[in-house]
Amino acid sequence: MASQNQSSVAEFILQSFSDNPRIQILIFILFLGLFIVAFTGNSLIILVITLNPGLHTPMYFFLVNLALLDVLSTSTVVPKLLQNLMTKNTISYGGCIAQIYFLTWCLGAELLLFTAMGYDRYAAICQPLHYSTIMSKTTCYLLASAVWAFSGINITINIVMTARLSFCGPNVIDHFFCEIPPLLPLSCSSTYGNNVMVVVADMFFAIINFLLILLSYGLIISSILKIRTKEGKKRAFSTCSSHLIVATMYYCTIIYIYILPGLGQSLQEGKVASVFYTIVTPALNPLIYSLRNKDVKIALGKLCPCLMK
């Protein structure tokens, strides 16, 4: 009730990609196809790893968490986007706040999860003799719990601060879904504290975690180069190449959208780039991990033989 008393805006208008009906139909078909691929692919990853005891290792445990986050993030954004493409581009005040909450929770958790996955690969390659001790089941559960909890605490603080803002004027969000950066300019009250929290979150979730991943892979590459045989180097790098590809794609779009606007990049220029981390990357992740991973392909073939023909 408090947030409703402070806000006279009942709904927001989201900016679509085009006003041309034919283009909107093409975009609808494209996004629907990507959503089906993302939802089906990540669900299969979760199912395959859960049902196959041979894949109950730390690496695949974190992969299940990543797939679950991808399912949640795409389900938060894409169904509403598809609805808006066929009807009017609006979202209720409560729906907007809910979309910000769950999407930001997932995005923050993914960034932290990439760091945990990087640490897992570091332990596997740089500390192979102590790997089972370092990455015990208890450690994996603690890391996963911390990933979900820290991201949840961050967005809870941000969403409480956002819900306290007053929205009494313009209600057009310069984006195709609700996020904090494009929402703040619409507030008719001070957003200084909100902007500070956004910067702090960007520094922690994006910059610091990105540097930790670079450190992990710096140590990993150094260890791989010390391996004498070419086959040994290839086998060691193959265990972390999928994670490196996914993390690179994700961080490139996150830095472009969240970091560059602070350096003068407009929100409008980052709108199309947002498509990558909301739908394209979640759709590609299962393909990258399954096509480049022999164990996953074998397990997937046993579960769905028709997929491997």
Sequence and secondary structure as in RCSB ss.txt:
>XXXX:A:sequence
MASQNQSSVAEFILQSFSDNPRIQILIFILFLGLFIVAFTGNSLIILVITLNPGLHTPMYFFLVNLALLDVLSTS
TVVPKLLQNLMTKNTISYGGCIAQIYFLTWCLGAELLLFTAMGYDRYAAICQPLHYSTIMSKTTCYLLASAVWAF
SGINITINIVMTARLSFCGPNVIDHFFCEIPPLLPLSCSSTYGNNVMVVVADMFFAIINFLLILLSYGLIISSIL
KIRTKEGKKRAFSTCSSHLIVATMYYCTIIYIYILPGLGQSLQEGKVASVFYTIVTPALNPLIYSLRNKDVKIAL
GKLCPCLMK
>XXXX:A:secstr
 HHHHH    EEEE  S S HHHHHHHHHHHHHHHHHHHHHHHHHHHHHHH GGG SHHHHHHHHHHHHHHHHHH
HHHHHHHHHHHS  EEEHHHHHHHHHHHHHHHHHHHHHHHHHHHHHHHHHHSGGGHHHHT HHHHHHHHHHHHHH
HHHHHHHHHHHHHTS   S  EESSSS  HHHHGGG SS  HHHHHHHHHHIIIIIIIHHHHHHHHHHHHHHHHH
T  SHHHHHHHHHHHHHHHHHHHHHHHHHIIIIIGGGGT  HHHHHTTHHIIIIIHHHHHHHHHHHT HHHHHHH
HHH GGGG 
